[in-house]
Amino acid sequence: MDMNPLLSSEHALLKALTYVGAHIDEDLPGKAWVGHTPFAYWLISTLKPGLLVELGTHGGGSYFSFCQSVIDNELDTKTYAVDTWEGEDHAGSYTQSIFENVSRFNQKHFATFSTLIKMKFSEALRKFDENSIDLLHIDGFHSYEAVSGDFNTWYPKLSTKAVVLFHDTHEFQPKFGVHRFWAEIKNKYPEQCFEFEHSHGLGVCFPKSLNAAINFQNKLGANFKNIFYLFSVVGDDLYYKLHGKYSLQKNYELDMKDLIDCLKHIKNNNPDLAKDLKQFL
Ligand SMILES: C[S@@+](CC[C@H](N)C(=O)[O-])C[C@H]1O[C@@H](n2cnc3c(N)ncnc32)[C@H](O)[C@@H]1O
């Protein structure tokens, strides 16, 4: 019997909203991204990318969330993590043991579809065909020059429906220039960009297709804006648990009415899920 698409998409949403990252209790560094793990988990289940590439993996905070969703949703996605695993000015320089831990974790849980590429981004480019990558996560060095270089050099490798994620779009410390590049991207593709501000910011862009951006929005339906809020709230709560503070601190004003409407909508459209929802709340 075919599964009701609404039922399956709302199950996927609830599952993602309660996802806390299978790996984040492990002794792997890099928790700045943690607030995006529920969204990342949902994004993979929804877009079902054939090929995913991450530029900048460090302890695997983001990468292993993508991988866990590939497994849980029984997808055929191939995933690649590119990093020198040597660090730089922003991430700090670090020892070989991080790569060894990441490699061990990858081998233990995700070896069938996930490959670590220990080299510079510019060297890894040649390993990928043009128009092949469906999800590119850019989280390397965070200067304006580095992030614009990463986007422009990898752009030809993106498939038409590709989504590009940029971390640190809401990080304004000196030397962090992702926000500047993100402002340009939003200006260039105004209807193809979406953004989270918590957990240092995550830009979500479909640079090659307006249709892909519309399809993405349709997956969340009329409640798109509220569900984005929900991912921010749940994500920042996760951030709080690991960091002891919220990433958005007092700048963030939560509209409780919007959230309640959104949860009611999910519940009313699928009474069978009421029990799960109660548990979650
Ligand atoms: C911010 S960390 C990645 C964080 C990770 N995504 C997470 O979720 O915790 C940035 C990483 O990018 C790597 N990196 C920066 N520039 C690079 C380049 N040009 N080539 C390869 N690796 C690079 C650094 O070694 C560092 O591990």
The ligand as an SDF file (V2000), in Angstrom:
LIG
                    3D

 27 29  0  0  0  0  0  0  0  0999 V2000
   34.5850   25.6990   10.3780 C   0  0  0  0  0  0  0  0  0  0  0  0
   35.4570   24.2360   10.1190 S   0  0  0  0  0  0  0  0  0  0  0  0
   34.1770   23.1410    9.5610 C   0  0  0  0  0  0  0  0  0  0  0  0
   33.1350   22.8720   10.6020 C   0  0  0  0  0  0  0  0  0  0  0  0
   32.2040   21.7340   10.3280 C   0  0  0  0  0  0  0  0  0  0  0  0
   31.4350   21.9060    9.1110 N   0  0  0  0  0  0  0  0  0  0  0  0
   31.2820   21.4740   11.5050 C   0  0  0  0  0  0  0  0  0  0  0  0
   30.0970   21.2010   11.3320 O   0  0  0  0  0  0  0  0  0  0  0  0
   31.7620   21.5310   12.6460 O   0  0  0  0  0  0  0  0  0  0  0  0
   36.3580   24.6040    8.6810 C   0  0  0  0  0  0  0  0  0  0  0  0
   37.2300   23.4810    8.1660 C   0  0  0  0  0  0  0  0  0  0  0  0
   37.5880   23.7890    6.8140 O   0  0  0  0  0  0  0  0  0  0  0  0
   38.8970   23.3400    6.5520 C   0  0  0  0  0  0  0  0  0  0  0  0
   39.4060   24.1730    5.4380 N   0  0  0  0  0  0  0  0  0  0  0  0
   39.3700   25.5180    5.3310 C   0  0  0  0  0  0  0  0  0  0  0  0
   39.8130   25.9060    4.1330 N   0  0  0  0  0  0  0  0  0  0  0  0
   40.1440   24.7820    3.4510 C   0  0  0  0  0  0  0  0  0  0  0  0
   40.6220   24.5220    2.1310 C   0  0  0  0  0  0  0  0  0  0  0  0
   40.8610   25.5010    1.2740 N   0  0  0  0  0  0  0  0  0  0  0  0
   40.8180   23.2420    1.7550 N   0  0  0  0  0  0  0  0  0  0  0  0
   40.5490   22.2230    2.6210 C   0  0  0  0  0  0  0  0  0  0  0  0
   40.0930   22.4040    3.8860 N   0  0  0  0  0  0  0  0  0  0  0  0
   39.8780   23.6670    4.2920 C   0  0  0  0  0  0  0  0  0  0  0  0
   39.6460   23.5200    7.8700 C   0  0  0  0  0  0  0  0  0  0  0  0
   40.6930   22.5790    7.9560 O   0  0  0  0  0  0  0  0  0  0  0  0
   38.5400   23.2770    8.9080 C   0  0  0  0  0  0  0  0  0  0  0  0
   38.5770   21.9520    9.3910 O   0  0  0  0  0  0  0  0  0  0  0  0
  1  2  1  0
  2  3  1  0
  2 10  1  0
  3  4  1  0
  4  5  1  0
  5  6  1  0
  5  7  1  0
  7  8  2  0
  7  9  1  0
 10 11  1  0
 11 12  1  0
 11 26  1  0
 12 13  1  0
 13 14  1  0
 13 24  1  0
 14 15  1  0
 14 23  1  0
 15 16  2  0
 16 17  1  0
 17 18  1  0
 17 23  2  0
 18 19  1  0
 18 20  2  0
 20 21  1  0
 21 22  2  0
 22 23  1  0
 24 25  1  0
 24 26  1  0
 26 27  1  0
M  CHG  2   2   1   9  -1
M  END
$$$$
